[in-house]
Structures are given as C-alpha cells and as structure tokens.
Amino acid sequence: MKRSPLIILFFTLFIDMLGFGLILPLIPVYVKHYGGGPWVGGFLMASFSVTQFIFSPIWGRASDKFGRRPIILISLVGSAISYLSFGLASSLAVLFVARIASGILTSASLPTAQAYIADVTTPEKRSGGMAVLGAAFGLGFAFGPVIGGYFSKFSLFGLPSLATPAIVASSMALLNFVAACFLLPESLTHNERASSSDKKMLDVFVDVHRALRNPRINKPILVFTFLTFAFAAVESSFSWLVLIRFKDTIRQTAEQNFLHAYPTQTWVSAAASVQQDFLEKAQAGATTGIFVVVGITILLTQGAVMGGLARRIGENRLVCFGLGLLVFAMIGIAIAPSLNVIMMLSACIAVGSGVSNPSLSALIMQSASHEDRGLISGAQQGLSSLARIFAPPINNRLVETNTAYPFICSAVLMAVSLILSLGIRSIPHTPSDPDAPMPMAH
C-alpha cells in the first residue's frame, strides 16, 4: 500500500468532511429559522441528492478519463462556494439553490476518493484503505459538530449567528483546495487515463447498467442501496426527532442559558428575537451532541477496520454484523425515552455503519476492473444518492406524524438488507493478480 498518497488523501477528506460535519446537524435549525418544518427539510436534503444522483457517475467517469486529482480539486472549490452560499442565504429559496449547487459540485468527492484508494491499494488491503474514508468521515463528524456548535454562538459581519458555521466551513474548504493543489498527487498514470479516453461522457449510464448486471457487483450494491435508504433516517430525521420529541427539554435549556446570561430578567420579558436566538443555540447544542457521539464512535470503529479486522473476519461477516446492530439500534431509537438513551444508541449506529459501509465498498471495488473503478464507484454513490432522494421527504413526513415511524421503517429495511447480505461472499484476496476484473455481463 502506498502510504504517502493515502495520508494526503486522508487529510484532504478529513477537512472536507469537517466542513460537512459543521453543517449537517444544523440543517433543521436553519430550516426552522426561515419558517420551514420537517417536510421542507426533507425536500431540501432530497434536492441535494437529486443532483448527486445525476452527477456522481459522470464525475466518476471523468476521474477515469482526466485523473482523480483535478476532480477532487473541483469538488473542494464547490464545497467552498456552496457553504458560503448556504451561510449567506436570506430565505428558504436561497437555501435550496445552495444545496442544489452543492450537490452538483461536491458529488465528485466520494466516488473519486474511493477510486483513488482502489488505485493505490492491493486487494488484501483494500478494506483498510476504504476505511480511510470512514476515518475521515468519523473525524469530521467528531469535530465538525463541536466546531459548528461553538461557532453558532457568535455572529460575524452582522449576520445571524447560525451563518457563522457555514462561513467557517467555506473558509476551511478553500484552504483545503489550496493545500491539495500543492500536496495531492495524481493516482492514475497517463496510460491509464488514456485507456478511458475513447469513451463518451454520456455513455456512463449505459456503462452503469452493464456494471450492475455483474453478478459479483449487483448484490453488494443492492444491499448498499437498501442500507443507505434506511440510514437516511439518521441523516434527515435524527435532528428533527431531537427537536420534536425533546422540545420541552430544549426550551428549558434555552431559558436556563438566558437566565444565566441575564440574571436580573425573566424569560417572558425577553424580546421574541432574543428568545429565538437562545432557543436556536439550545437546538444547535442538542442536535450537534448526537453527531459528536456518532463521529467519535465511527472513528474508533474505522481504526479497527484499518487494523485488519476485515482480513481476519471477512467483509461479508462484517456486513452482516453491522446490519444486525443497526436493526437493534433503530428499534431502540424508535422507543427511546431520553436524550441519554439516544446518545447510547447513536454509538451502536456508528459501529454498525462503521463496519458495514467500508466492507461493502471494498467488496464492490474488488469486483471492478482497474479502468472502471471510477465508474463503479460513481454508480455506487449515484444509487446512494437515489436512495437519499426519496428517503428524506418520506422520513421527515413520518417524523411529523410520529417521531418513532422513520426509525421503525428503517429497521425493517435494514432487516431486509441483512437477509440479502447473507448471500454475499468475500472475494478471495489474490495479490498475484490484484487487478483481475470480474467478467461484465452483456
């Protein structure tokens, strides 16, 4: 395994995910600030995923043709622009425009990073290489919500305090772009890029269809898609669950913080704008706390995966274990009576996701030929985005009806994924022929 490129890619992805971690837990608070509810928030997340679904496979093929490095750089610039637009938004309409632009420009990041890792790792170490993504994701989620929650207390340039985390995320993405320009090397040789130059960009969807007919690839991708659809309840509805189920607790926290800041006044005497400011800060603190636990646990889990857990146990067994744990956690969250219980169950979610996602990605990448890795990774992320198109509006409509419903439905879907995953077999690691592709179905 080429350590140096992976280390540089890790830090590039970490800073990218750090910005993402700053924003994601606060999206419901942004939506509420402009008068929207869970249903609107679901469509906001879906708008992002629609563009990701369309552009992820295109970016994946572009990385096969033009190289991984320029596509990752484009993604970092896109992150900086979209975060800044989100922070400066003055209405729900501008939030939607910012998220759509983000989906177009940042959908290059993950599929290209997966293909990059596949370029510089051998098959027997690919699960550990893919865990680099999870480690960057975990670190971003561990520190991003903490940083976002901290900066949400301050106002910059006369803007609402909620705009500050987005501005910070944009600044980090811009600095990340500058650093990657100098430090991130290309993982494909000129000859490898030339082998894809005869393929037209719009042929990508035909290629995706062919790839999905590969019997070695379609089952793990199908499981990945079901898992993503179910896990979208965590991404889109978790914060809404906290804001709705524990609204009285959050309001009490806001009142206590107000009385601590203004001991001579009463909450009812405070202006409505002041009450809203303290309430939004309490909401931000409650939602980011959950994601901090998830991020730290994912980080520890990815450390075990990178330490060779998949080689000793097998990717297929890790997928089954992770899905079983996710079923248990989703059922628990549906009936959890307190934030402390939610915190503990969120750690179970992190472990389940932390072992299943990189294992599935490794199984998929091991089945792809060298010249099609970007394509297959783009197809995987495109299908993931397709699941996220439909899941947030459905889940957020359900959470308005009853906060337990999205997580019960997700438990059922993950149980289906678990059943499907029982038929997946780990691909034997053959270092002597590391890039031998599986035959494509025609």
Secondary structure by P-SEA (a helix, b strand, c coil): ccaaaaaaaaaaaaaaaaaaaacccaaaaaaaaacccaaaaaaaaaaaaaaaaacaaaaaaaaaaccaaaaaaaaaaaaaaaaaaaaacccaaaaaaaaaaaaacccccaaaaaaaaaacccccaaaaaaaaaaaaaaaaaacaaaaaaaacccccccccccaaaaaaaaaaaaaaaaaaaccccccccaaaaaaaccccccaaaaaaaaaaaccccaaaaaaaaaaaaaaccccccaaaaaaacaaaaaaaaaaaaaaaaccccccccccaaaaaaaaaaaaaaaaaaaaaaaaaaaaaaaaaaaacccccccaaaaaaaaaaaaaaaaaaaaccccaaaaaaaaaaaaaaaaacaaaaaaaaaaaccccaaaaaaaaaaaaaaaaaaccaaaaaaaaaaccaaaaaaaaaaaaaaaaaaccccccccccccccccccccc
